[in-house]
Amino acid sequence: MPRKKKAPDFEAAIKELEQLVARMESGQLSLEESMQTFERGTALSQQCQQALDAAEQRIRILTEKEGGAATEAFDADAN
């Protein structure tokens, strides 16, 4: 049975996203290349969001197991 292709890890996906953005910002791509790059970037972005959601869920489970630590909403503007 063929092995399922493993998705790149979060850090690799972020690095590839950064490279894609740089390529698009260079203005050197054709319309077709830009569209393909955008589509790949969208897929990587979704993959990263799923990884972050999974990490958040794991943290919630761990903190609940460790004695019911309360969670608070993060306010980035508070700093």
Contacts in CASP RR format, 6 or more apart in sequence:
PFRMAT RR
TARGET T0000
AUTHOR 0000-0000-0000
METHOD contacts of the structure
MODEL  1
MPRKKKAPDFEAAIKELEQLVARMESGQLSLEESMQTFERGTALSQQCQQ
ALDAAEQRIRILTEKEGGAATEAFDADAN
7 13 0 8 1.000
7 47 0 8 1.000
8 16 0 8 1.000
8 47 0 8 1.000
10 48 0 8 1.000
10 51 0 8 1.000
10 52 0 8 1.000
13 44 0 8 1.000
13 47 0 8 1.000
13 48 0 8 1.000
13 51 0 8 1.000
14 48 0 8 1.000
16 40 0 8 1.000
16 41 0 8 1.000
16 44 0 8 1.000
17 41 0 8 1.000
17 44 0 8 1.000
17 45 0 8 1.000
17 48 0 8 1.000
20 37 0 8 1.000
20 40 0 8 1.000
20 41 0 8 1.000
20 44 0 8 1.000
23 29 0 8 1.000
23 37 0 8 1.000
24 34 0 8 1.000
24 37 0 8 1.000
24 38 0 8 1.000
29 37 0 8 1.000
60 71 0 8 1.000
63 69 0 8 1.000
63 71 0 8 1.000
END
